Amino acid sequence: MGQTDSLSQTATAPMPIRSILVVDDDLDTLTAMRRVLAHLGYVVAISTDGHDAIRKLTRDPADLIITDMLMPHGDGFELIIALHRNFPTLPVVAMSGGGHLGPEVYLGMARGFRIDGVLRKPVTRDELALAIKAIENRPSLGVPQAGA
């Protein structure tokens, strides 16, 4: 058969997550998550807002972003939009612990932004591990191939 002009996506093997960037304006949350994730074997970077997170990713890519949704400078919604634009294949997990409307409202809104998981704060070690493993075990879509 001849080559066609159509593009198709093929499933590829899951990609292991080795490095994680955690974004939250709460330093206690960042410290606790860094400790837990490092104990689970991940290389962990932290950032206190969405703008700083994009700068860090540009210099030092990560395999996964875990971001709080409500932050004073560059909130999670802005960050997710920037990630989709600049790092479209990077998995994102949104987390929230409250706000005026409650965590379920913010996490529900985040789901509309094509994210890969949600976590309600406070997050347990098991919840973190399960969210990451779910992403690691999910087949990823490969780059569209011409003529496939």
VENBEL-V408910 format. One record per residue. RES is the residue in one small letter. PHI is phi in degrees with one decimal (999 if undefined). PSI is psi in radians with two decimals (none if undefined). D_LAST is the distance of its C-alpha to the last C-alpha in whole Angstrom. Layout:
res: [RES	RES]
phi: [PHI	PHI]
psi: [PSI	PSI]
d_last: [D_LAST	D_LAST]
//
This chain:
res: [m	g	q	t	d	s	l	s	q	t	a	t	a	p	m	p	i	r	s	i	l	v	v	d	d	d	l	d	t	l	t	a	m	r	r	v	l	a	h	l	g	y	v	v	a	i	s	t	d	g	h	d	a	i	r	k	l	t	r	d	p	a	d	l	i	i	t	d	m	l	m	p	h	g	d	g	f	e	l	i	i	a	l	h	r	n	f	p	t	l	p	v	v	a	m	s	g	g	g	h	l	g	p	e	v	y	l	g	m	a	r	g	f	r	i	d	g	v	l	r	k	p	v	t	r	d	e	l	a	l	a	i	k	a	i	e	n	r	p	s	l	g	v	p	q	a	g	a]
phi: [999	-80.0	-73.6	-109.7	-88.7	-76.1	-110.9	-135.2	-105.8	-116.7	-73.3	-118.6	-62.0	-58.4	-102.8	-67.4	-94.4	-114.5	-125.0	-131.8	-105.4	-104.0	-121.1	-163.1	-84.0	-93.4	-65.9	-64.1	-63.9	-59.9	-63.0	-65.0	-67.4	-60.4	-62.7	-65.0	-65.9	-63.7	-64.0	-78.6	102.4	-95.3	-84.0	-121.6	-115.4	-128.2	-148.0	-98.6	-162.1	-64.5	-64.0	-64.9	-60.5	-63.5	-60.6	-64.7	-64.1	-65.4	-83.3	-141.9	-58.7	-121.7	-91.5	-156.6	-115.0	-117.5	-127.5	-68.7	-91.4	-113.0	-140.5	-70.2	-123.3	72.4	-70.1	-62.4	-65.7	-61.0	-63.3	-61.0	-61.1	-65.5	-64.3	-62.0	-75.9	-99.1	-138.1	-63.7	-98.7	-74.9	-68.4	-130.9	-114.5	-95.9	-137.0	-153.2	-120.2	158.0	98.4	-63.0	-99.0	96.2	-62.3	-63.3	-66.6	-66.2	-68.8	-62.9	-63.3	-62.3	-58.6	-71.4	-101.7	56.8	-98.6	-104.3	174.6	-134.2	-135.2	-97.6	-80.2	-73.5	-94.6	-89.0	-57.4	-64.3	-63.2	-60.6	-60.7	-65.6	-62.5	-69.2	-62.0	-60.5	-72.5	-61.1	-85.2	-79.7	-62.1	-96.5	-88.1	-76.5	-69.3	-54.6	-111.7	-69.1	76.4	-81.7]
psi: [2.58	2.89	2.46	2.93	-0.07	2.69	2.48	2.71	2.41	2.48	2.40	2.95	2.58	2.59	2.22	2.54	2.17	-0.61	2.44	2.35	2.12	2.26	2.09	2.51	-0.13	1.97	-0.56	-0.72	-0.79	-0.78	-0.81	-0.77	-0.67	-0.78	-0.84	-0.81	-0.68	-0.70	-0.55	-0.08	0.16	2.63	2.20	2.27	2.70	2.71	2.58	-0.05	2.92	-0.65	-0.78	-0.64	-0.77	-0.74	-0.77	-0.73	-0.59	-0.65	-0.67	1.61	2.65	2.86	-0.28	2.50	2.30	2.04	2.42	2.66	-0.51	1.87	2.59	-0.51	1.81	1.32	3.08	-0.60	-0.81	-0.72	-0.80	-0.73	-0.79	-0.66	-0.77	-0.60	-0.76	-0.44	1.16	-0.35	-0.04	2.13	2.51	2.30	2.22	2.52	2.64	2.59	0.06	-2.17	-3.11	-0.55	-0.19	2.67	-0.63	-0.60	-0.85	-0.70	-0.62	-0.74	-0.71	-0.64	-0.49	-0.13	0.37	1.03	3.01	-0.07	2.88	2.61	2.33	2.22	2.54	2.46	2.32	2.86	-0.79	-0.70	-0.75	-0.87	-0.75	-0.72	-0.74	-0.79	-0.64	-0.68	-0.75	-0.66	-0.14	2.29	2.42	2.71	2.30	3.09	2.39	2.37	2.28	2.43	0.13	none]
d_last: [11	10	8	8	9	7	7	6	8	9	12	14	18	20	22	26	28	31	32	33	35	37	39	42	45	47	48	49	46	44	46	46	42	42	44	43	39	41	42	39	38	36	36	38	38	40	41	43	41	38	39	40	36	34	36	36	32	32	34	33	30	30	28	29	31	34	36	39	39	42	44	46	44	40	40	37	35	36	34	31	30	31	28	26	26	27	25	22	21	24	26	29	32	34	38	41	45	46	47	49	47	46	43	41	41	40	37	36	36	34	31	31	29	26	28	27	30	34	37	41	43	45	42	43	42	40	38	37	36	34	32	31	30	28	26	26	25	22	18	17	14	12	11	9	6	6	4	0]
//
